[in-house]
Amino acid sequence: MQKEDLRIVYMGTPAISARVLSSLLEAGFHVVGVVTNPDKPQGRKGILTPSPVKALAMEHGIPVFQPVKIRLDHDWLADLKPDVIVTMAYGQIVPEAVLQCPKFGCLNLHGSLLPALRGAAPIQRALDLGLTETGVTLMEMVAKMDAGKMYDKIVVPIELEDTYTTLSEKIAVAASKLIVQDLLDVVNGVLPGEEQDEALVTFANKILPEDEKLDFNLPASQVLNRIRALSLTPGGYAYLDGKKLKILGAYPALLEDGKPGEVVSTHRGFFVSCNPGVLGLTEVQLEGKKACDGKSFVNGYRDLQGKILS
């Protein structure tokens, strides 16, 4: 089958997914429909805003479908007559009826090197674990989460300065390359795929609200990895004088540590003790304020040294 003849339904929601959809369209693939999550209120005024995937689809005149719960609302899919469904960060569990609909099945671009880090938050958890590499796996979608055959992979190095934001961009680039180069080979049977080794499976659990609160009783390396995994959004935080302080950037500092969470120095920066180790905070955002660098925050906050972040 040629790409012009392949009828693709694309499922995805965030910006990382829009990047992949854009690559398919630029490569000349025929996307007959897009499935994305419903519009969400944004900003202080709560204005309903389309997902990045929907916005891109509308620019290209592609029909958009936004079921609140796709497991209950998917009868319209058969009318699109998809040959294949491609997903990247859709955000809902896809039911068996949808998996069985396309002639060539459903493919997913998963943001890890399977069978490692199956689950909802592979990019964040790779950073949280302090890994030095991750990647993207093009895989078959089956009823069991992230358990299908693997068709191809791309390795993505993780640098010390990477955050969830920067690593997501790297993953999007890799995923875009993978789907464009491999999609026809998968549907034409050139890439038969291989089964995952269940003995090597690990999981990347969803980031919960309680995961966002930083714990300075942990070693500095672990606190730093959590900061990286949550930056720039949703942002790891601690409390300073009863107000939420998001910590969006940090680095290991060669200073003597103090009590966990203690501001041990404000000389040329914002330095907080862990257990053990010290972190220099490079970007922070106090509740109700704009984000700023650590030095600027220190200059504008009176009597900061010795306070405890909790």
N, C-alpha and C positions, 0 to 999 in steps of 0.2 A: 504493500500500500504506500502511496505517495502522501507527503504531508498536506497537499492541497485537498486530498480526498478524505483525510482523517477528521472525523467530527469529534471535537474535544469539548467536554464540559470541565470548566476549571473551578475549583473550590478553594477559597482562601479568604483571609480577612485583613491582617496588618500590612504595614509597609514592606516588610521582608517578603511577603507573598506577592504584593503588587510588582515587585522587581522581577520575580519569576514570570508572572503573567506578561509583563512587558517584553521579556526576552522571547517568549513563545510567539507573540504577535510580530515582533521585529524579524523573527526568523521565517515568517510566512505561514505559520500553522493556522488552521481554521478553528477558531474558538466559537462555538455556537451558543454558549451560555455560560454565565458565571453565577456561582452560588457563594454567598457571603453572609455574615451575621447581620442582624438588623441594625439600622442606624442607632447611634447612641448619643445622649446629651453630652455636650462638651462645654467647658468654660463656666464662668460664674452665672451666665444667663441660661445655661442648660440648653443651648441650641442643638437640635438634632443634626448629627453630622454623619455622612456616609463613611464607610470604611475606605481605606486607600484602594482596596481592590475594586470596590463598587465605583469609586470616582474614576478609576482608569477605564473600567468597562464602559461607563457612560460616555467617556471621551471617544471611544471607538465604536459606539453604537451597538454594543453587545447586550443582549437581553440579560437582566439581572434578577435573581431569585433570592429572597431573604427569609427563609422559614425560621420562625422562632425556635421550633424544635423539629429538626429534619426527620427524626425518627417517626414523627406523627404527620409530617407534611412533605410528601415526595412524589405524589401521583403525577405531577406535571413533568417529571424528569423523562418519562418514556416518550413524551411528545417531542423532545429534543433529539431523539434517536442517536444518543452518543455512541461512538465507537470505543472511546476510552474516557475515563475521568482522571484528571490530574489534581492532586491536592498538595497544598503547602500551608501549614498553619491555619487551618480552617477554624478550629475552635469548638467543634461539636463532634461527638461520636457518630460515625456514619453507620446506619443500620444495614443489615444483611440484604434487604430488598434493594437498596441503592448499590451495594457492592456487586449484585448479580445483574444489574441493568445493562451496562455497556458490553459490547461484543468482546472487547479485549480486556475487560476488567477495570480495576481502579489501581492507580499508582500514587504513591506518596513520596514526597521528598522530606526525609526526616533529618533533623539537624544534629545528628551524631553518627559515629561509626558503629552501627549496629553489629552485634547484639548489645553493645554497651549503651546505657542511658536511654532505654525505652521510656516513653512517657511524655508528660505535658511540658516539661521545662528542661530540655536537654542542653540548651545554650547556657542558661543560668547555672545549672548544676555542674557543667564542665568547669566553669570559672570558680564556683564555690568549692569544688574539690581540688583546685589548684592544678588541673591538668595542663600539659604543655602542648597538646594537640587534640583536635576533635575533627569533625567533618560533616559530610552530607551523604546519606545513603538513599539511592533510588530503590524503592521496594514495592512489593505487591501488598495491597491492602487486603486484610482478612478480618474475620470477626474478632479475633484476639488482638489486643492492642499491640501494634508495632511488631507483629510476630511473623509477617509474611516473608516470602522469598526476597533475597537481595539481588538486584540486577547489576549495580555498579556503585562505586564510592569515590569520593574525593576527600583527601586529607586536608585539613585547614590548621595551620600552626596557630597556637595561642601565645601571644607575646605578653610580657609582664605588664605592659601598659594597657592591654585590652580590657574593655568593660563589656557589659551586656550590649550596649549600643554599638560599639565598634566591631565586636565579634558577630553580632547579628548581620551587619553589613557584609562581612567576609563570607558568612554562611549564605547570604542571599546571592552573592556573586557566584559562589561555587555551585549552588543549586541551579541557578540559571544556566550555567555552562553544562551541567550534567543532564538536565532534561532536554535541552536542544540537541545535544550530541547523541543521546541514547533513546529517545522516545520511539523513533521509527524502528530501531533495531529490536526494541522490546516487542512492539506489536507485530513485527514481521518474524519473530521467533529467532532472530540472530543472537539475542541475549536470553538464554533460557533461565538464568537466575540460579541461586543456590540457597539451600535452607540454612536458617540460623542455628548455631550451636546453643541449645538451651542452657548448657552448663556455664556459658560465658555471659549470660544475661545479667545486666544491672539496670536499675531504674532511676529515672529523673522525675521525682515527684513534683507536683505543682507547687509554685511559690505561694505560701499562705501569708495572711497578714502578720501572724506572729513571727514569721521568718524575717520580716523587715526590721525588727528591733535588734540592734547590735548589742552583743554581749562582750564587754571588755574584760570579763574574767577569763576569756579565751586567749591563746597566744596571738601575738600581733599578725602572724602570717594568716591565721584563720579569719581574723576580723577583716583583714585586707581583702581576702578572697571573697568574703560575703559582700563587702562594699562594692567590689568590681562586678559581682553577679547581679547587683541591684541597681547599678548606675547606667544610664541616667534616670531610668524609670523602673520601678516605682520609687527607688531611693531608700537605702538603709538609713536608720535614724536612731538617735538617743535623745534624752531629755536634758536640757540645760536650763536651770532655774525655772523648771516647770513647763518650759516650752519645747516643742518638738524641733530638733535640729537635724536636718537631713545632711548626711555626709556622702558627697558624690564623688570624691576623689581623695586618695591618700597614698603614702609611700612609707617604707620602713625607714625609721630615723635612728641614728646611732647616738641615743641619749640614754641616761640611766632612768629606768622605769620607777614608778611610784605605785600608789594604790590603783587598782583597776578603775579606769575611767577618769583618772585625775589629769587635769591640765598641768603638765610638768614644766612647760616652758612656753613663753609667748615672745621669746627673743627671735626676731626675724621669721616668725611663723606661728603655727597653731599645733602644739604637740600634746598628744594624749597617750596615757599609759595603758598598756594591755597587761596580760599576765602569762608569760613575760613579754617584754618588748615595748617599743614606743612607735606610734604612727604620727607622721606629719600630715595634717589635713590640708589638702590643696584646694578643695572646693566644698563649700557648705551652704546651706540655706536654712535660715531660721524661720520658724512658723510666721507666716504673714509677710515675709520679706522676699526680695529677689536673691537668687544665688550669687555668691561672690567668692573670691579666692580667700584662702585662709589668712593671709597677711592683712587683707583689708578688714576681715571680720574682727581680728584681734585689735586692730587700730580703732574700731568703732565700738568695742564692747569693754566697759570699765571693769577693772579688777577680775580679770578672767583667770589668771594663774591661781592654781590651787583649788579651783572649783571641780566638781565631780560630774562627769557625764554619766547618766544612769539610764 
